[in-house]
């Protein structure tokens, strides 16, 4: 899933855990991607491209067993939750961060080609619904819809909606081989792919954090924190 939509997950978490600052939520939902960027720069993980890049189907996340395996994501989420909730005594922060880390895995599995392994060292099976490979424009529709739903549940303002929509539209040529775009320059330049993702991560996290700052909703929504809206603590 693209950066702006991972960032949108932080809105859901903020809605569910309103007392938690949004900054750690934004970092949590992109923790796997940040690890992927660093490990690609270090040469530990590897990205390749087809000779001609017309869509995301021509970009191959060839080797990313540490940043994007089921086991590393779930263990990282579990460790973060335990360390923050039981180590620091911050229950809501721990749960929100743990969910944020795990959310990245779930969303990537929905859209990615078959490139997510179960754990480092295991080559197959490779998981992923395969939208990026077989139906990239369907992935565009799914991602845009997901981002808008997150915005709606958060009850964000127009600026935040514009960020979600424009952030998705910025990738539309990458998600349709029929729409030409700057992705042609990515052919044979995998580190440029990594840099592009890194820039998108930073820009979308910063803008989401800025635009999400607003007075808390006056009426609790369906995802509001139970500790606040239900005194019984159910
Ligand atoms: Zn990812």
Boltz pocket constraint, residues with backbone or C-beta under 6 A from the ligand:
constraints:
  - pocket:
      binder: B
      contacts: [[A, 1], [A, 32], [A, 33], [A, 68], [A, 104], [A, 108]]
      max_distance: 6.0
